[in-house]
Amino acid sequence: MAACVLGLSALTDLFDGKVSRRFNQVTEFGKALDPVADKLTQGTAILCLCTRYPTLHWVIGLFLVKELMMLVLGAVSLKIGKKLDGAARCGKCTTAVLDISVILMLLLPDMGYLAANALCVLCIAFMLYSMVSYILIYIRMWSGRALRLPLSRRQRRLVKALVIVAVVAYELGGICLSALPQGTASAETTSAINTADYYSDTVGSDRVQILADNQEALEQRIRIISEAEERILFATFDIRDDSAGIQVMAALLDAAERGVQVELLADGMRSWSNMEGNPLFYALSSHPNIEIRLYNRANPLLPWTLMGRMHDKYIVVDDDLYLLGGRNTFSYFLGETDGTVNYDWDVLVWNDGSSEGSLSQVEAYFYSIWDSDAVTVFHDKASIANWISVQKATAQLEEVYATLQTEQPELFEAYDYAAATEETNRVTLLSNPTNITAKEPVVFSTIVALMENADQVDFHTPYVICNDWMLEALAGACSDTDVTLMTNSLANNGNPFGATFYRQVKGDLLDMGMNLLEFDGGISYHGKVLTMDNRISLVGSFNLDLRSTYVDTELMLVIDSEDFCTSLRAAMSQYEAQSLTVVDLDTSTAPAGMEVQTLTWQKELALDLISTVLGWAKFLM
């Protein structure tokens, strides 16, 4: 109803001038009153919507500055005996954009904060354009002459085209440079790898549990956060405000209310689409016991920094417990959902207290990023908590947590970690460098070295995107090792770029003697795990692609435990039972009774187009 009223108001604004001129009802008072009514209507609507969309604070601020500027310019003009004859085209366009944006926000209250932010940016852009245009209009009016560059129309078009080309070249060149070089590992990196460091002959204090099910992974996150007494260190590549994400945020807010210190580290690119302008995240960041920092917040003015992403996913609770793996913090990976789903893995690590375990390694890694120059603080002003939208978000999170306590009380009961976990000899954190530019391939090089030291390797990865050096290194690892690699089939892969570039190297993998499996279970597989000789297991965020090798921060947990390796292999085999066995480039065999997915002509065309048009960009994938 509100949208209809505002829509009708906008329509009357569109036609009132025509009607008044048609019936000779034009007056100076009407000319003055018309824009005042427009601005009061728009300003009031935007101010009201600020209670839902915090980003509109910027819009209302610029709106007030613009109208104050127009008032001053108009007053100066009147003083010298001049005035504008009606609104300029730039003003009318800005009014239309503001009206449409407000009406859309009312009509689509669940549009999401990314869309709302995009509308806010559009409004800001048009208001800035209108401000500059009106300044030039008034200057021309005061001076009595036009302000134009001494160029012909054709020359002005050429200048505009050159500016666009220069901007595109600057952005694209910077992006490409940020991911280069991507060559062989340095002698320093290879000499620092000692595979013996990942083994031990005695039982250690770390005990581990594999989390293979999405619902179990969500429940375990809620459980360990609810048990926190002193601190939580939380790092995630992607956290969203869907069902699973809100449940995790609700648990973090409740922990902070209990006095737990929460430090949340998120990737700076995803923050623009998921966190900025979202009052749920402001409810966390403005809490005195919660601090949110962003790794390498994306800045298009510095394109050479855009590609470096923090791909890590882990939670540390107090001094004896952490969870690490490949799951992002939203419903694709956590909980039960009727929408899009991805399969992935986490490992829970609990220390029995008999000696220091691997948690100190994870903690040191966390603070190496947290305290670095690559991070910025996300909206930590305490006054933000007083915003109406943030107060509503806080109440929503509190209600969600109360519902969890009522409907799933078992998550808040004492949990027997000793019984749920398996003993290990050693648990070691394996990580890439954390600089935001191209990195040394530490994780990949270490994985290859461990493979070369094994007799049997089973490797699961969602994507296979390799350069020649990576293929050569894998071929060397396969020469004396029986390697089975499972990835998504072309039809099953939810990432068209991953499917495209896997198709390019598929023949190379077969030539090096790999046993190649293609998961074809109907849901995109996102798992990153390895097992070696029924003893060593690796679980984490590393994909077998160029981004994980050279560009992103990545973590893999190397676990020396025969019991855990046996459990992990059993869970991995359930996916392998839904996989095709690749015989050659043209032939695959399927398990009995399994229906094989068909690569549609539309998807095949998309893969061909990506290969042809974006094949050069493989090093960014």
N, C-alpha and C positions, 0 to 999 in steps of 0.2 A: 504493500500500500504506500509506503514511504517512497519507494522507487517510482511508482505511478505519479504521485504528487509532484516529485521533482522533475519527472519527465514532462508532465504537463506544464510545469513552470518554465522548463527549457524551451518548449514549443512556443509558448506565449512570448518568450524573449526573442524568438526567431522571427515572429510575425508582427509584433506590436508596432515596430517602426513602419512596416508596410501599411498596416491598418490606419495608423495615425496620419500618414501622408495621404492615403486614399480619401479620407474623410476630412482632410484639412484641419486636423486636431493637434498639429505640432506646436509645442510651447517650449520656451527656455526652461521652465520648471520641470517639464517632462524629460527633457534631454539630460538634466542634472540628476533627476530622481531614478531614471532607468538603470544606469550603471551602479548606483548605490544599492538598489534592490538586488541586482545581480550579485554583487560582492557580499552583501549580507547573507543571501541564500547560500552561496558557495561556502563562505567562511563558516557559517553555522553547521552545515552538513559535514564539512571536513573535520571540524572540531569535535562533533559527536562521534565520527568514525574513528577518531584517535583512541577512543576507549577500546577499540578492537585491534587496530593496526598501529603499533607504535611508530612506524616509519613515517606516518602522516604528520608527526611532530615537525619534521623537516619541511613538509609541504606547507603546513600552516604558518611556520616561521617565515618562509620565503614569500608566501602569499601576503603576509602583513608588510614585509619590506617592500614588495612590489607596489602595493596599494599606497603605502606612505610615499614612495617615490613619485607615483602618478599624481598624488595630491600636491606635492611640492612643485613638480613641473607645471601642473595646471595653474597653481597659484602664481608662480613666476610669470607665466604667459599672460594671465589676466592683468597682472600689474603693468605689463608693457603693452596692453591692449590687443593681445592676440589669443586665439583659442582654437582648439581642434574642432573640425566639423564632423562630429560623430566618431565612433570607434574605428580604429584601423583594422586591416585584415588580420594582422598578427594577434591583436587583442581578441577578435572574434574566434580565431582558431584556438587560442588558449582557453577561452571561455567554454568552447565546445568540448575540448579535451577534458577539462575539469568536470563538466557536467556528466559526460559519458563515463568517466572513471568512477565518480561517486555513485551513479546509478548502477554500474556493474558491481560495485562492492556491496550495494544493498541487495541487488537481485541474486548475487552468488555469495552468500555468507561463508560458504565452505570452499571458496576458490583456492585457498592456500596462501601462505605468506610469500612464496616466490612470485606468484602472479600479482598479488597486491603490491609487492615491492616494485615490480616492473611497471605497474600503473603509476606508482609514486614517482619513479624515475622519469617516466614520460611526462607527467605533470610538471616536474621540476625543470625538465629540458624546455618545454614550451614556455614556461614562465620566464626562464632566463632569456630565451629567444625574444619574447615579447618585451622584456625590460630593455634589452639592447636596442631593439627596433624602435621603441618609443623614444629612447634617448636620441637616436639619430633623427627621428621625425621632428622632435622639438628643436633640435639644433638647426635642422634645415629651415624650419618655420621661423626661428629667431633670426637666422642669418640671411634668409631670403634666397638661398641658392642650394642646389643639390650637392650631396657628398658622394662622389663616384670616383672610382679608380680610372685613370686615363687609359682605359683599355676598351677594345671593341667587344661586342658580345661574344664573338668567336674566341677571342683571347681569354675572356673571363671563363668560358667553358673549359678551355685548355688548362688554365690554372687550377680550376676545381678538380679536373681529372688527374692532374699531376699530384695534387695534394692527397687525393684518395689513394693513388698508387703508392705514394711515399708512406702514408700511414699503414697500409697493408704490408708493404715491404718491411717497415720497422717492426711491426708486431710479429709477422711470420718469421723474419730473420732472427729476432730475439728468442722466440719460442724454439726454433731449431738449434740455436747456439746453446740454449740451456740444457739440452739433452746430449750434447757432444763434449768430448770424444767418447766413442764406444768401441774400444779396441781390446787388446789382450790385457789380462791382469798383470800388474807390475811385478817385478821381482820381489819387491818388499812385501806385497800381499801374499804371493805364493810361498815365500820363505817363512812367513809367520804362521802358516797352517801346519799344525801337528795333530794328526788324527788320533794319536794316543791320548790327547787331552780330553777326549770325549768318552773315554772308557775308564772303568774302575773295576777292581777285583773284589772290593768290599762293599757291603750294603751301606747306603747313605741315609740321611735323615729325611730326604724328600720322598713323599708318596704321591702317586698320580692317579687321575681318573679321566678316561676319555669321555667326552660329551659329543655323541654322534647325532642325537635327536634335537631338532630345533626347539621343541617345547621344553625339553630337559635343560637345554642351554639357557633359555630365558629364566626358568625357575631357579637354576643355580645362581644366576646373576642376582636375582631378587634376594635369594637366601643369604649369600655372602655379604651383600650390601647391608641387609637388615641386621647382621651379626656384628658389623663394624663397631668398634668402641673408641678408636682414636683417630684413624686416618683412612682415606681412600685415595688411591692414585688411579685415575681412569684415563686411558688413551684410546681414541677411536678415530678411524678414518672417516666414518660417515654415521651420524646420529640424526634421526628424524623424529617428527612429532606424530608418528602413527601409533597404533595400539601398543606394540612392544616397546617402542622408544619412550612413550609416555609412562609406561609402567616402570622402566628403569629410572627415568627422571624423577618420578614420584618417590622411589626408594632412596635416591640420592638426597632429595629435599628432606625426607624424614630423617635420614642419617645426620644431616646438617642441623636439624632441629634438636637432635639428641646431643649435639656438641661435637660431632665428628667433623674433622677438618677434611674437606673434599677438594681435590685438585683435579680438574678436568682439562685434558689436552685434546684438541680436535684439529683436524686438517683445515687450513685456511681457505682452500678453494671451496670445499663443501659448505663452509660456514656462510658463504654469500647466498647459497640457494636454500639452506635448511634452517639456519640459526638467526641470521640478521632480520630484524623486524618481527621476530617471533617472541611474544610475551612469555611463553613457557620457558625459553632459555634465559630471558631476562629475570624471570622469577628465581632461577638458580644463580645467575651471575651477580645479582644484587644482594644475595644473602651473605651475611658477614662471615659465615663459615664455609663458603664456596667461592673458589676462584676458577675462572675459565680462561685459558690461554689458547691462542691459535698459532699453529705452525705455518709459517710462510703464507701469510694472508695475501691472496691474489691481488696484484696491482697491475692493471693493463698498461700503466705508464712505464713499468719495468718488465717488459715481456720476457727478458732472459731469466726471470725468476719464476715464471708461471708454471713450469712443468714439474718442479720438485715438490712431491707430495709426501705426506706422512701416512703410510699405508698400515701402520701398526694397530693392533687391537688387543688390549689387555686391561685387567683390573687387578690392582694390589690392595689387599685389605689387611690393615694392621701389620704385624710383623711375622705372620706365619702362613699366609694364604694368598695365592694369586691364580688368575685364570687368564690363559693366553691362547690365541688361535686365529682363525681367519674370518670370523663372523663380524659383520658390521652391526650397528645398534639400531636395527629397525626390523619390520615384520617380514621382509624377504628371508631373513636368516634366523629370526627368533620367534618362538611361539607358533601357534596354529592359526592359519589364515586360509581364506578361500581364494585369495589373490595370488600374485606371482610368488614363487617360492624358489630358494636356492638351497642346495645341500652343502654343508660345510662341517668343519671340525673345530673343537676347542679341547684344551686339556686343563684340568684343575690340578694345581700343585699345592699340597699341604705339607708343612714341615712338622714332624713329631716333636721337635724341641731338643733332640739329643745332640744336635750340632748345627752349625750354620749351613743353610742350604742355598739354593739358587736365587731366592727372592732378592738378595742383596745385589745380584747382577741386574735384575730387572729394575730395581729401584735406582741404581746408579745410571742405567741407560735412560730412565724417565727424566731424571734431573739434568742429564747432559743435554736434553732438548729443552726442558722447562726453563732452564737458566741461560739458554743461548740467545744470541741476538736475532735468531730466526723467528722468535715468537713475539706476539703482541697480546695484550690483555683485552678481553672481551667485556665491555660494558659493566664495569664493577662499581659504578656510583650507587651508594646506598639509597639515594633519593628516587632511583628508578622503581624501587619497591612500592612507592606511593602512587605510581600511575594506576589508573583504574584498570587498564588492560592487564597489567602485571598482577594486580590484586586478584582479578578473576582467574588468571592462570594459576596463581598459588593455590587458590581455593579448589581449582580443578585437580591439581596434583594431589592435594590432601585428600580429596574425595576418592581418587583412584587408589591411593594407598590404603585407605580405610576399607574399600571394597575388596582389595586383595587380602587383607587380614581376615575379612569375614568369609570370603568364598574359598580361599586357599590357606587355611590356618596351618597346614602341614609345612608351609614354607617358613614359618616363624617358630617352629619347634626345634629342639636340639638335634643336630645332625651328627651322625657317627662317621667322621671323616676317616678314622682308622679302618673301619670296616668297608667303606666305599672305595678306598684307594688301594693301589698296589705298590709294593716296594720297588725302589730303584737303587742302582749302584751310583749313578751320577746323572744330574740334570744340568745342562749347560745352555746358556743363551747365546745364540748366533745372530749377529746383526750386521746390517749394512752401515756405512758411514751416514752421518745425519746432516751433512751440508746440503744446501738447497739446489746446488748445481750437479752436473754429472758426477757419478760416484765410482769408486773402485768396486769391481764385482766380487765383494768379499763373500757374500752368502752363496752365490753360484759356485765360486771357486772351491769353497769348503765342501759343498754338497758333492761336487765332482770328485774331490779328493777322498771323501768317505766312500763314495761308490767304487772307486778304484781299489779301495782296501777291503771290499766285500766280495762274497761269492754270489749272493742272490740279492737283488734290489727290486722292490715294488714301489713305483712312483705314480702318485695321482696328482694331476694338475689340470685346471680348467682350460688353460690356453698353452699353446706351444708356438712361440714366436721367437725365432733364433737367428742370429747372424752367423757368418761362416766360422768365426772363432768358437762360438758356443757349440756349433755342430761338431767341430773338430774335437773339442774337449769332451763332449758326450760320446763321440765315437771311440775316443781313447779309453773312456770308462767302460764301454761295452766290450772292449777287446778281450778281457779276461773275466768279465762279470756277466751273469745272466740277468738282464734287465727287462722288466715288464713295465710298460708305461701305459697308464689309462688317462685319456682325456675325452672331452665331449666329441661326439660325432658331429659332422657338419650340420645335420638336421636338428640336433639336440642343443647345439651351442647357442646360448642366448646373446652372445657378443659377436656381431657380424664381422668385426675386425679380427677377433680371435679365430673365427672359422676361416676367414680369407687367408690369413698368413699360416695357419696350420696346414691348409691344403697345399701351400707352396713347399713346405718342408717334410711332408708326409713320406715322400719317396726317400728322402735322406735318412729318416728314422728307420725305415725298413732296411735300407742298404747297410746301416751300421749293425744290424742284427738284433734290434730291439723286438721284443714281443709286444705288439701294439694292440691295445684294446680301445674301443670307442664306446663310451657310455651313451646309451640310447634309451634311457628310462622315461623320457617325456618331460623331465624337469631338469633345468640347467644345473650342472654339477660345478661347484665352486670350491671344492676341497683341495687343500695343499698338504699332503702327507707323504712320507716315505717310510718304508721299513727295510732293514738290512740284516740278513742272516739270522732272522728271528731273535735279534738282540737290540739293535739300535733302531729308534724311531725318531722321526722328525715331524713336528706339527707346527703350523704357523701361517704366515701371510704371503709367503713367497710363491709367485706364479712363475712358470718356466717361460718368461717372456722378457723383452728388452727393457720394459719399464722397471720390473722387479730386479733385474740384473744391474742396471746402470743408473736409474733415475730416482726411484722411490726409496724411502726408508723401508726396511723389511726386517722381520723377525722370524726366526725358526727356533723352536725349542728342541734340543738334541737330548734324547732320553735313553740312557743305557739301562734297560730292564727287559729281561726275557718274558716275564709275566705280562707286562704292559704291551710288549711287541706282539705277543700271541693274541691278546684281546683286540688290539688295533687291527691286526691282520684279519681276524674273524669279522670285524665290522666292515673292513674294506672289501672283503669278498662278497658282501651283499650287493655292493654296487657293481662289482665285476661280473656278477651273475646276470646283470641287466645290460651287458656290454657285447658289442660285436667284436669278433676276433678278425683282425685285418690280415688277409693272406697276401695280397698285393694291392697295387693302386686301384685296381678295378674289381677286386673280389674281397668280400667279407662274409663270415659265417656267423649266424645268430644262434643263441641257445634254443633248445627245443621248446616250442610253444610260444616263443616271444615274437610279438608283432613289431616289425622293423619300421621305423619312421621313414618317410619319404622326403627327400630334399625337393621342395616345390620349385617350379620354374621361376617364381618370383624371387625366392631366396637365392637361387643359383645366379639369377641375373644380378641381384644386389652384390653377391660376392665377386662376380666378374667386373662390375663397375668399380667396386672398391679397389680391386687389384689393379685395374687400368688407370683410374683417376688418382688414387691415393697410395699407390704402391710405393712411391718415393718416401712416404711418411711412415714407413714401417718402423723406423728407429724411435718413433714417438710412442709406439704401442706396447 
